[in-house]
Amino acid sequence: MGRECYLEYKHLPGERRFTLLGYGPVEMADDLADIVQRNHLGADLYVSPHPETVKMFLKLQPFNIYLYHIAMEKIIGEKTQQEFVEKTKEKEFPLPRIMKAELLGYGVMTKYDQRIISRYKLQFEMKFLNALEEL
């Protein structure tokens, strides 16, 4: 695959199986994998910074949750993320839950103090686990 199709994939064994798609820096996959593994959940996790790759995967299979990195919201907009998924998703698959990944500490988000980064990650983890619990 060329750079425009780069995707980080992680198969995480665990009690429950979730399929997660992330649109953001590939480093986001490590944060999400860490949360899933520490809570003994299972997931197939796909993360890409490229919208065309994300669109392709939305068409290929159903996902429980679509996460987009907070930096992508600033680039594209929150409402557009919803439209992006709705227009891309194939009709035979249900729409995934859409969630903003408020994770800092990589890319342009490295400028924040470590305490702020940790606080955002903890707050996001609680929201993420609640979303998984509701599935």
N, C-alpha and C positions, 0 to 999 in steps of 0.2 A: 504494500500500500504506500502511496505517496504521502508526503507530509500533510496535504490537505485532507487526508482521510484518517489521520492518526486517532487512535482510540485506545484508552487504557481499560483493560478488562481484568476483573478479579473474580474468581470463583471462591466463595467463602462458605465452607460447610457449617451447618448449625441446625438447631431444632426446627425453625420455621424457614421457609424458602420465600424470598422476595426477589423481584427483578426490578432493578433500579437503573435509571438512565440519567446521567448528569451532563449538563452543558456548562463547561467552565474549564479552568486550568486542570491539566491532568493530575496535578498534585492534590486536587480535591478528592481523588479516588482514595488516597492514603487516609485522609481524615474520615471519610465515610466508612472505609473498611475497618478502621480502628474502632469506630462506634459499634458497628455490626458485630465484630469479633468479641469486644469486651462484654457485650450483652448476650453472647451465646446465640445469636441469630444467624441465619444463613441467607446468603444473597448471591445473585449474579449481578455484578456491578459493572456498568459501562460508563465511561466518562470521556468526553471529547471537547476540545475548545473550538471545533469547527462546526458551524451550523449545518453544512451539507451532510456531514457524517451523522449528526444527531437526527436529521430528517430521515436519512436512509434507515437508521435503526428503529425509528418510530414506526416506519412502514413494515418492518420485518417481523416484529413480534410484539406481544402486549407487555406493558410495564406497569408495575404497581405504583411507582412514584417517579415523576420526572422532576429533577432538581436542577435549578439554574443558579449559577453563582451570582452573588450580589453585584459583581463587576459587570456581568452581562445585562443586568437590569438597567444599569446606568447607560450602557451602550444601546440597548434595544428598547427598554421600557417594560414594566410589569404587565401591562395590558397586552402588549405585543407578544409576550411569552405565551399567554393563554391562547391567543389567536394562532401563533406559530404551531402549537401542539394540535389545536382543533383542525386547522387546515391540512396539516401533514398526516395526521393519524388516519389509518385505513378504517373504513366503516366496520369491518368485522372484528376489530379490537375495541374494547371499551377505552375511554379516555383515562389516562393515568391521573392520579392526584398530582397537582402541580405545586411545587414548594420552592421558595427562595432559600438558597444555601448561604446563610450569613456567616461565611467563613473568611477569616482574614489571615494574613501571614505569608502569602506568596503572590508573585506578580506585582502589580501596582499596590497591593494591599500590605506590603512589607513595611511601609512607613509608620505603621501604628506601634505603639508601645506594647510590649509583651503581655502586660496585664489586660489591656483592652482586647488583644487577640484571644487570650484565654477566656475572657468573659463572654465574648461573642461565640466562641466554640462551645462553651458550656450551655449557653442559652439555645443555640442551634440544636445541640444534642438532645435537649429535653423536647423541643418541638418535633424533631425527627423521630424520636422514639414514640412520642404520642401519636404521630401520624401512622407509624408502622403498627402500633397497637390497635388503631381504629380499622385497619384492613381486615 
